[in-house]
Amino acid sequence: MRILILAAAIAAVALPAIASDKTDVDAVLQAYNKESSPTYCAAKSTIIDDFGQHYWPGPAGCADWLKSFNAESKTEGWTDAVVSPGEPVTVRIDGDHAYAVYSATYDYKEKGKAMHEKGIWTVAYEKQGGTWRIVSWAWGTL
């Protein structure tokens, strides 16, 4: 019986922390998506996407991806890009590491023509200095 009470007490303390972390990792993705700023990424990050070189690793992975995306957008005539992630399908918090999967849509114009793409956005996070940062994300078109 004592073990059951102890387990319940530990769960009561741990659940609010996990719920807070889930909210925090989601907030990081939402801010990153809104601002397209690599400041939400870890110093070393890896991005996988369905255009260009497809893989941007290293100390400036997020920044390098953004440069490539902007260049490809100019070449292909992509404008008015908006990614709309839905509620997370999966969120897993393991200490200072987190994993989340979002269903998402990507709306943009290609040479003036409206385009719509459904996808899955998978994101890995790491808590650094008390702040969640994106260490990797991958986009998969459905």
C-alpha positions, -999 to 999 in steps of 0.1 A, spaced: 0 0 0 29 24 8 43 18 -26 10 27 -43 7 59 -22 44 68 -31 38 61 -68 6 83 -68 25 111 -50 54 109 -76 29 109 -105 11 140 -90 43 159 -90 56 147 -124 25 152 -145 23 190 -143 60 191 -153 54 169 -183 23 188 -193 43 221 -190 71 206 -212 46 195 -238 32 230 -240 67 245 -241 80 223 -269 48 231 -289 53 268 -283 89 265 -297 77 250 -329 49 276 -333 73 304 -327 99 289 -351 72 284 -377 58 320 -374 92 337 -374 113 313 -396 141 321 -372 170 297 -365 172 312 -330 148 285 -319 172 258 -330 201 243 -311 236 254 -321 240 221 -339 209 210 -358 198 188 -387 170 195 -411 155 170 -437 131 184 -463 118 175 -498 137 201 -519 173 210 -528 200 190 -511 173 174 -488 197 174 -458 212 203 -438 234 191 -409 258 208 -386 264 240 -366 241 261 -388 216 234 -400 185 256 -395 201 287 -409 215 268 -439 181 253 -446 165 288 -445 190 301 -470 184 272 -493 146 275 -489 147 312 -498 170 306 -528 148 277 -540 117 298 -535 131 325 -557 141 300 -584 108 282 -584 85 312 -579 73 301 -545 56 329 -525 32 334 -496 43 302 -479 24 292 -448 29 260 -428 0 252 -404 9 225 -379 -21 209 -362 -22 197 -327 7 173 -320 -2 137 -329 25 124 -306 47 141 -280 72 123 -259 93 139 -232 123 120 -218 142 143 -194 159 170 -215 149 154 -248 115 155 -266 100 141 -298 69 154 -314 49 146 -346 25 170 -361 1 167 -391 5 199 -411 -5 217 -442 17 238 -464 0 264 -485 19 286 -510 18 300 -545 40 286 -573 43 313 -600 10 327 -588 -9 294 -587 -23 284 -553 -7 251 -540 -17 229 -510 3 201 -495 -4 178 -466 24 166 -446 39 152 -414 64 174 -395 85 154 -371 106 174 -346 132 165 -320 140 189 -292 166 192 -265 164 214 -234 195 235 -232 200 259 -203 164 255 -193 151 263 -228 138 239 -254 156 240 -287 149 222 -320 178 198 -327 162 182 -358 131 183 -379 119 165 -410 91 172 -434 73 144 -451 47 151 -478 17 128 -477 
